[in-house]
């Protein structure tokens, strides 16, 4: 997305609240935004009585050659009457005179579409950037029903030479040369002062570098001590970890600090779902059993050390009916897979079994034959794995069908949230939300799937920290990383990292951070940087997901509303 569109998207998004403005429109038209921002679009401060608070808080810069700004406004109803009072605040009156409007400072808002001008004349006495507040008080009937609108502007003023006067239009080329010559004379008279200032700055920089080196050395020593203690802990608990299977559901003894609305059982740490046992897995697989003769393997899509994912065909009960055939994904293991790897594969494949939702992609069939490795069957999605799809979009040429816009990425993130909300209503914590565990269907519909074979197919996304278990370290919340404490709030953290993946088209989060240093890195307050061309509002959503305390992170209902509003704003204003 071009930077200019990102700026405009930031101005028109978020902070919209209803007030009693009785259908008022107040905005800068397309010609004015083109003149001031270089963007052909209307910038609304009030649309049909709804205030855009984010646009009001933006301090619009005005260059030296622009001394007037224009607003367009209209009262959309004849009655009741709507009154205004306007006043100006200048924070540097030596550089800028009090602004003037071509309308009276108080009166009635016109019922016809009108334009009024505000002039911001510089004094010419000095060069400065001056903050100006244009306050517009809108009221209906009486002062008790009052709404205050503050428009912020930052005007750049330039000092005018002696004998000259302040003009309302830009300097000519000759006048600019004259002003620059005067500035050079002034700079020669103060060269001695500048020399001493430069020497002082150099000494200060040397001192700061020395302090930074000392602080870095002390932090390195502390980090090494923490890592040593943590590794000792892992060594002491490794015998217990060897017998522990990856738990994909919320355990009854898992503490939970999140207080999401509509999830009372999570707050008490109680879940009706228990860890799957081998007998449970066998009964689950018997419910979705498929005969081997009905499965036809196709192209090999992804392969790891012991796992493979194929494109395949599931043939109907009557093999003569071609219409009964359907494309599917088939996950299986190689003959080199160990017994414990097989057990984990079956357990994780059954994690979402039986769930029906438009944003969930569960296992729908299983072929367990003692002579061959099991086949786990999943519904087919046209674009396949989301992470692979994003990487394909990053490498594609501009204008191809794989080029993604910010609005499309936000839409896909909304699909992921809806899938997670469904899991949470079923009292299931996913624990491994990432683009690698999603698939993409037609029209950018994203479906969340289980994490079976993810450790094998995406080995760079998982790390063993000495506890004999590969974990998605760079997607885990702090409490999940240090204490193995999972909750809806830890899924919120992982979703924030997933959203970052989407905005970077599949880049690796924390690429330069050693996995063993992640816990210390997060505890010290560091997070991933804002992606290029990512709107500030969208990065703010990610940053909220990475709050240190689980209670401070937003709920998925809040995230859904926020992203839906952003998606609507992108479609309306860009």
Buried (B, 14 or more C-beta within 10 A) or exposed (E): BEEEBBBBBBBBBBEBEEBEBBBBBBBBBEEBBEEBBEBEBBBBBBBEBBBBBBBBEBEBEBEEEBBBBBBBBBBBEEEEBBBBBBEBEBEBEEBBBEBEBEBEEEEEBBBEEEBBEBBBBBBBBBBBBBBBBBEBBBBBEEEEBEBEBEBBBEBBBBBBEEEEEBBEEBBEEEBEEBBEEBEEEEEEEEEEEEEEEEEEEEEEEEEEEEEEEEEEEEEEEEBEEEBEEBEEEBEEBEEEEEEEBBBBBBBEEBEBBBBBEEBEEBBEBBBEBEBBEEEEBEEBBEEBEBEEEBBEEEEEBBBBEBBBBBBBBBBEEEEEEEEEBBEBBBBBBBEEBEEEBBBBBBBBBBBBBEBEBEBBBBBBBBBBEEEEBBBBBBBBBEBBBBBBBBBBBEEBEEEEEBEBEBBBBBBBBBBBBBBBBBBBEBBBBBBBBBBBBBBBBEEBBBBBBBBBBBBBBBEEBBBEBBBBBBBBBBBBBBBBBBEBBBBBBBBBBBBBBBBBBBBBBBBEBBEEBEBBBBBBBBEEEEBBEBBEEBBBBBBEBBBBBBBEEBEEBBBBBBBBEBBBBBBEBBEEBB
